[in-house]
Amino acid sequence: YKRHLSTTSNSQTPNSTMAKTKELSKDTRNKIVDLHQAGKTESAIGKQLGVKKSTVGAIIRKWKTYKTTDNLPPSGAPRKISPRGVKMITRTVSKNPRTTRGDLVNDLQRAGTKVTKATISNTLRRQGLKSCSARRVPLLKPVHVRARLKSAREHLDDPEEDWENVIWSDETKIELFGKNLTCGVWRRKNAELHPKNTIPTVKHGGGNIMLWGCFSAKGPGRLIRVKERMNGAMYREILSKNLLPSARALKMKCGWVFQHDNDPKHTARATKEWLRKKHFKVLEWPSQSPDLNPIENLWRELKIRVAQRQPQNITALEEICMEEWAKLPATSCSPSYTHECDGNSYLNGICYQFNSRLDFTNNITVAFQECTKSKVNLVFLFDGSQSMKNNDFTMNKEFIWDIMKNLKNSSIKFAAVQFSSNVREVFNFKDYVNDMAKKKLDDEVHMKRLTNTYSAINYSLSHLFDNMTSGADPEANKALVIITDGNPTDNKYKEIERCEELHIARFVIGVGTVSLDKLISLGSKPNDSYVFRIENYGGLKGLLDNLQNKIYAIEGAKGRTFRKELSQSGFSAANDKDTLILGAVGNEDWTGALYGVTGAENNEVKFSSLKLNKASYNGYSVVVGQRDGVSLVFSGAPRSNHRGEVTLYKQTSQNWEAVLNISGEQIGSYFGGSMCVLDLDSDNNTDFLVVGAPLYYNHHPQLEGRVYIYNFTQRLEMVKVKEVYESPQGRFGMTLAALADLNGDLLQDLAVGAPLEDNYKGAIYIYLGNREQGIRTQYSQRIAASSFSEKLQHFGLAIDGVMDMGQDGLTDIAVGAKGTVLLLKSRPVVSVLAKLSFSPSEINLTHFDCLNNLENPSEKNQVITIKTCFIMTENTNSKGAANNLNISWELTADAVRQESRAYFNRDDKMSRHLVNTAKLGMESCSSHAVYMKRCVKDTVSPVLFRIIYKQSDPQDSTAILNIDSKTTAIAEVPFQINCNNTSCVSDLQMDFSFRNSTLLVVDQAPFIIRVTLLNKGDDSFNTSLLLLYPPGLSFSKFNTIKPNRRTLSSCGDRDEGALNKTTCSISLPVYPRNMHAEFEGVFRISRFYNWNDSMQMTLVVSSDNNGNKSSTTVTKTLQVLYSVYVAINL
């Protein structure tokens, strides 16, 4: 579907021609013949004379045929047009390609040469010029050419992956009876009106249909017929119904780009605005450039296919267009495809390919193994020489029995031979079948002599493998396991050669100081797979697993290893551009492998791997990605090294190179059993690799399964940035799937399956994308199988979520369960913004009177009305019915204070909390009265209201609340202020005086002070007066005597039990501006106080907003006199 951008114009560039090679002289041609007759070769002649070998050969052949080297006269009739005439007509058509053959005939006739039009055609054809229909191209002006060149240069270095993320679109007209141009036919004379030689036409037009279609590098999108004249509104309707569904069906990555040309309906302001609101990226396209659109290739292919079907009416034409467009190819793999071999089933796998209508087209079999034999006869040859201790001999027999016991369910039959100076059969294949082997092995005694190894091999060949009476199967694969601690003491006589001829696999275990060269000569190739060396017989236990795996691999593999018998190709599959990548987990003894299938002939290429151990299951999972335009493939091997590994392959030219492995953390965790990649911002650069370890076990707390997130360095190294785990015994992470954006944040999301959770019912977890760490730490939604049906099992066994199946503009998720597939429909995701407003906008202070309301300070009155509004906006781009959302909310008054100053009337009771529910459309508002006590001391600090809301009853809502939506709103309502500026600063000036000039100490006599208080600034809030006096004075009362306005005061008892201070409140809550008042304070004198000669009194005035710091504290001193009680006796 791809086509390179071009910068062609409607001017044509003359063809360049190569100059002809200079003709060889006659002397040179004759010299070539002379040298040939002298016996020199054509190559030697060419080198000597500087002439091409082919030219030398042609001259020699000419001489042999015609006995001359002269130029021969041309065959056939002589040319009618002279060379000069040929040059003339060639020059004419080069200057003006539209010159007709008739014009050229006339030109030659005027020059004296009479020719026909056919001669003109033949002559020009020999000059490389052919008569063709002129290609119709856009009329390009210089400005258009510059624009095309500029666009081409801007995109010259764009990687191919960028073009693969473009959806190309256009309209085309397809005619019912072919193209509207001259169509040549071959006919006989006077047969021009035969139906076969005519092109039908339709009365009043209507002989064509208009189509709109789109495609990308991944295949064709939707194709629809435009039945009316298309205008801007119709074009936008076509896009709204077909563009996004096409993008989802093609599995376009986020951030895909839309292309259309500069047709007026495409560039209309309304169309541009529609595309902008839908967040579609549009490819800038140069004017007058419809020919650069690669969809022209599809239109051409479609028209050819339609013409071959020969539709006879408009209805048939439309049907055929849709059918052929759908045929323009999907792959499904089954790793369990089996074929029988000698009673065994080989699992090789098969992949089926389908077209867009899901019609089967062909199949692919990769890593296919032809039938092989399956039975195995194995003989243990174990050393019984003098050098072996009795304990070593016992360990030797235990080792043999462990292998037999572990492989008892295989098709392997065992026999055993002890060798020393002599050879003794311990048990044969028949004994093994009859369950007599264990007893005979236990009863075997140590021979304690020499080490005649070759004699033992010879005995096995003649008395066991080739002896039917021993229970041997002549068709079975054969193997020897030789255990020895000494070099052979007998002579070799072709025993090893016979073993090779019979394809007998030979495993050799050398103990102690035995010669390595001797061991290698006994074992099969390659040495590292068949020859083992240990320090002592205690090392046999450590060798057990490795050896028995190799022995088991002989079964069905001609005595060597499994190759492709159980490959199970297609166990995992992924597509990278034009390569189908298949995992074959059973390949090479379950080491596993990756295979790439390319080309029309399904060429098979095996990926080279870093060294993996057997039974690694490489290819258990496979995903593809790319970084900086380089394709990457990740393959999981969950049993490698018991911990699991993931291998990264990087594409280099046509090959795939394994560049690194990452390993799991815990033995048996099945790390790499599942994977997916995240291209969060859809820029065609893989951002994160997600790897599952579904069998990871955590004891405290008890959890099963773990998911790891890796990002990439510039050197393609993988660094773990996060790990998540949720499910107890649910195999969390057994399936992973990247999801198209669910919540409207333009980031890919992640689904994690836990198919064994809830007693095998299963569940899936949805994680939203995160730019720094791939996903967020906490899942946004857990979807349990039990929410659909109690009968579901293994829900979450497979997950896919990139398509919009309902064509509602939202991503849907397909989830597999046992025998069932569920399609989970997404709901629109909305955000809710709460707004609080007040009427009036501030609290009037006339509502409060603390000094005249002492009898009922808790009396409440309404001071304001608060209005709560919820505004709902959609984050996703859904289509269809309007969204609604149920929410519950709680409104709290004076939220930051422990004791509230404001209240709501809730069920005829006053409460600082108001709770309610609302069903939201786009905007929903409600109003509520706010009450406050008549006496509020703090009328400076604003009253803060907080509303908290959340979604309630989500099943009854068509939308879902965005997890990132705000769920709290705060607003403050201030108290009314009477200020000249926004800072609102009072200016309190205070002074006081003593009524008497001295303090005369008389018990309980009154002591009076006079206080003046003036506010020259703004209103003073919470004004108070602090009186500090000697403990010999006792506060009695504080009265207002000369106010310029009504002024109230209230004094408490001695502060905190203190004997020397009292605080008085002045006109709470506000002491107005320009207020002036005089107060009189009365104290009682105590004669029991130890008075000094003078006493000191201090008054301090303060408020919440006083700006005067100089006149707020006044201290005065007064002389103290004691009264003298005189008793006069007369």
Stockholm file with secondary structure:
# STOCKHOLM 1.0

chainA/1-1130         YKRHLSTTSNSQTPNSTMAKTKELSKDTRNKIVDLHQAGKTESAIGKQLGVKKSTVGAIIRKWKTYKTTDNLPPSGAPRKISPRGVKMITRTVSKNPRTTRGDLVNDLQRAGTKVTKATISNTLRRQGLKSCSARRVPLLKPVHVRARLKSAREHLDDPEEDWENVIWSDETKIELFGKNLTCGVWRRKNAELHPKNTIPTVKHGGGNIMLWGCFSAKGPGRLIRVKERMNGAMYREILSKNLLPSARALKMKCGWVFQHDNDPKHTARATKEWLRKKHFKVLEWPSQSPDLNPIENLWRELKIRVAQRQPQNITALEEICMEEWAKLPATSCSPSYTHECDGNSYLNGICYQFNSRLDFTNNITVAFQECTKSKVNLVFLFDGSQSMKNNDFTMNKEFIWDIMKNLKNSSIKFAAVQFSSNVREVFNFKDYVNDMAKKKLDDEVHMKRLTNTYSAINYSLSHLFDNMTSGADPEANKALVIITDGNPTDNKYKEIERCEELHIARFVIGVGTVSLDKLISLGSKPNDSYVFRIENYGGLKGLLDNLQNKIYAIEGAKGRTFRKELSQSGFSAANDKDTLILGAVGNEDWTGALYGVTGAENNEVKFSSLKLNKASYNGYSVVVGQRDGVSLVFSGAPRSNHRGEVTLYKQTSQNWEAVLNISGEQIGSYFGGSMCVLDLDSDNNTDFLVVGAPLYYNHHPQLEGRVYIYNFTQRLEMVKVKEVYESPQGRFGMTLAALADLNGDLLQDLAVGAPLEDNYKGAIYIYLGNREQGIRTQYSQRIAASSFSEKLQHFGLAIDGVMDMGQDGLTDIAVGAKGTVLLLKSRPVVSVLAKLSFSPSEINLTHFDCLNNLENPSEKNQVITIKTCFIMTENTNSKGAANNLNISWELTADAVRQESRAYFNRDDKMSRHLVNTAKLGMESCSSHAVYMKRCVKDTVSPVLFRIIYKQSDPQDSTAILNIDSKTTAIAEVPFQINCNNTSCVSDLQMDFSFRNSTLLVVDQAPFIIRVTLLNKGDDSFNTSLLLLYPPGLSFSKFNTIKPNRRTLSSCGDRDEGALNKTTCSISLPVYPRNMHAEFEGVFRISRFYNWNDSMQMTLVVSSDNNGNKSSTTVTKTLQVLYSVYVAINL
#=GR chainA/1-1130 SS CCCCCCCCCSSCCCCCCCCCCCCCCHHHHHHHHHHHHTTCCHHHHHHHHTCCHHHHHHHHHHHHHHSCCSCCCCSSSCCSSCHHHHHHHHHHHHHCTTCCHHHHHHHHHHTTCCCCHHHHHHHHHHTTCCCCCCCCCCCCCHHHHHHHHHHHHHTTTCCHHHHHTEEEEEEEEEETTSCSSCCCCCCCTTCTTSGGGCCCCCTTSCCEEEEEEEEETTEEEEEEEECSCCCHHHHHHHHHHHHHHHHHHTTCCTTCEEECCCCHHHHCHHHHHHHHHTTCEECCCCTTCGGGCTHHHHHHHHHHHHHHHCCCSHHHHHHHHHHHHHHCCCEEEETTCEEEETTEEEECCEEEEECTTCCEEEEECCSCCCCCCCCEEEEEEEECBTTSCHHHHHHHHHHHHHHHHHTTTSSEEEEEEEESSSEEEEECHHHHHTTCHHHHHHHCCCCCBCCCHHHHHHHIIIIIITCGGGTCCTTSEEEEEEEESSCCCSCCCSHHHHHHHTTEEEEEEEETTCCHHHHHHHSCSSHHHHEEEESSGGGHHHHHHHHHHHHHHHTTTTTSCCSSTTCCEEEEEEEETTEEEEEETTHHHHTBEEEEEETTTTEEEECCCSCCCTTCCBTSEEEEEEETTEEEEEEEETTGGGTCEEEEEEEETTEEEEEEEEECSSTTSCTTSEEEEECTTCSSSCCEEEEEEEEEEETTTTEEEEEEEEEECTTSCEEEEEEECCCSSSCTTSEEEEECCSSSSSSCEEEEEETTHHHHTBEEEEECEETTTEECSSCSEEEEGGGTCTTCCSBTSEEEEEECTTSSSSCEEEEEETTEEEEECCCCEEEEEEEEEEESSSBCGGGCCSSSCSSCTTCEEEEEEEEEEEEEEESSCCCSSCCCEEEEEEEEESTTSSSCSEEEEETTEEESEEEEEEEESSEEEEEEEEEEESCCSCCSSCEEEEEEEEECCGGGCSSEECTTSCCEEEEEECBCCCCSSTTCCBCEEEEEEESSSEEEECTTCEEEEEEEEEECSSCEEEEEEEEECCTTEEEEEEEECCCSSCCCEEECSSGGGCSSEEEEEEEEEEECTTCEEEEEEEEEECTTSCCCSEEEEEEEEECTTBCCCSSSEEEEEEEEEECCCCCCCC
#=GC SS_cons          CCCCCCCCCSSCCCCCCCCCCCCCCHHHHHHHHHHHHTTCCHHHHHHHHTCCHHHHHHHHHHHHHHSCCSCCCCSSSCCSSCHHHHHHHHHHHHHCTTCCHHHHHHHHHHTTCCCCHHHHHHHHHHTTCCCCCCCCCCCCCHHHHHHHHHHHHHTTTCCHHHHHTEEEEEEEEEETTSCSSCCCCCCCTTCTTSGGGCCCCCTTSCCEEEEEEEEETTEEEEEEEECSCCCHHHHHHHHHHHHHHHHHHTTCCTTCEEECCCCHHHHCHHHHHHHHHTTCEECCCCTTCGGGCTHHHHHHHHHHHHHHHCCCSHHHHHHHHHHHHHHCCCEEEETTCEEEETTEEEECCEEEEECTTCCEEEEECCSCCCCCCCCEEEEEEEECBTTSCHHHHHHHHHHHHHHHHHTTTSSEEEEEEEESSSEEEEECHHHHHTTCHHHHHHHCCCCCBCCCHHHHHHHIIIIIITCGGGTCCTTSEEEEEEEESSCCCSCCCSHHHHHHHTTEEEEEEEETTCCHHHHHHHSCSSHHHHEEEESSGGGHHHHHHHHHHHHHHHTTTTTSCCSSTTCCEEEEEEEETTEEEEEETTHHHHTBEEEEEETTTTEEEECCCSCCCTTCCBTSEEEEEEETTEEEEEEEETTGGGTCEEEEEEEETTEEEEEEEEECSSTTSCTTSEEEEECTTCSSSCCEEEEEEEEEEETTTTEEEEEEEEEECTTSCEEEEEEECCCSSSCTTSEEEEECCSSSSSSCEEEEEETTHHHHTBEEEEECEETTTEECSSCSEEEEGGGTCTTCCSBTSEEEEEECTTSSSSCEEEEEETTEEEEECCCCEEEEEEEEEEESSSBCGGGCCSSSCSSCTTCEEEEEEEEEEEEEEESSCCCSSCCCEEEEEEEEESTTSSSCSEEEEETTEEESEEEEEEEESSEEEEEEEEEEESCCSCCSSCEEEEEEEEECCGGGCSSEECTTSCCEEEEEECBCCCCSSTTCCBCEEEEEEESSSEEEECTTCEEEEEEEEEECSSCEEEEEEEEECCTTEEEEEEEECCCSSCCCEEECSSGGGCSSEEEEEEEEEEECTTCEEEEEEEEEECTTSCCCSEEEEEEEEECTTBCCCSSSEEEEEEEEEECCCCCCCC
//
